[in-house]
Amino acid sequence: MWCGEMDACLEGEQDPFTALQEFELTNFDVNPPQNIDNRLNALAGLVRGHLPALHRNIITALITIDVHARDIVTDLVKKKVDSRSDFEWQRQLRYYWDPQTDTCVATMARSTYNYGYEYLGACPRLVITPLTVTPDLYILLFLIL
């Protein structure tokens, strides 16, 4: 999951800001250098091919999530985030795989909850934009829980 990779960039031995820029380039850049085949372009290439409907829907949902992740990472690079504790990173709703419980957890700020796969029905119609994802609302909801 990309959130764990982001944490590794922000807490690794390399300069966090440089690692963040490299992460953006190798995973989400629309026009990467020829020697880099990034994740987003690879998924787009799969969708252009012949796929069963279920696989196409799954990959389309992954593309939607990765486009949202790209927007977050681009924003973090613009704001020069260089730490996991930076509010700009903490305010994001992040998903991690917890190997100890073998489940997905949702994290925001200091709150962590088991993800119960509650929202799976509208993937073909799902659009993630700054207007549909308001971190302030999610922060409030996490505080209430």
Salt bridges, closest charged atoms under 4 A:
GLU5 OE1 - ARG39 NH2 3.65
ASP7 OD1 - ARG84 NE 3.46
ASP66 OD2 - ARG39 NE 3.61
ASP71 OD1 - ARG70 NH2 3.35
ASP75 OD2 - LYS79 NZ 3.29
GLU88 OE1 - LYS79 NZ 3.19
GLU88 OE1 - ARG91 NE 3.14
